[in-house]
Each structure stands twice: as C-alpha cells, then as structure tokens.
Amino acid sequence: MTNWNGTGMGMGFGMGFGWLFGLLTLVLVVLAIAALIKYLRK
C-alpha cells in the first residue's frame, strides 16, 4: 500500500494520522482564506 502522506511509517496508524493531519491542514487553509477575504473586503 502506498504511503501518500509522506510520514514514512506505512502502518495503519501512519495512514490514519496522515488523514487527520490532512483534514486539519485543509481546515486551517479554509480559515486563512476566509480571514483574508474578510480583511480585503473591509
């Protein structure tokens, strides 16, 4: 199974942690974009 998250662990824990970290990163990016739009539309 390919380890797409790049942690190099390759285990089920590594995959699960990578998915969780990816989701957290996505949320942070969305919040950053929303804050930037709010700031620019002031």
N, C-alpha and C positions, 0 to 999 in steps of 0.2 A: 504494500500500500504506500502510495506516495505521500511524503510529509510536506504538505503545501504551506504550512505556517512557518517553516524555516527554523524551528526551535532545535531540530536535530534529535529530539527524544524518540520520535517514531512510535511511541506507545499510545494506548487509548487515552491516558492522562494528557499526553502531549497534544493530541488532536483536540480533546475537549478544552484544554486550556487555550489553545490557539484560536478555537472558535469563539470562546468567551472574550479573549483579548481583542479579536477582530470586531466583535459586536460593540465592545466598549469604545474602541477607536472610532467606529462608524458614528456612534452617538456623540462623541466629542467633536468630530468633524461637522456634524449637522448643527450642533450648538454653536460652534465657532462661526459657521456661515450665517446662521440666524442673527447672531450678535453683530456681525459685520454689516449685514443688510440693515439692521435697526440703526446702527451707528451712521451709515451712509445716508439714510433717509431722514436724518434729523433736520 
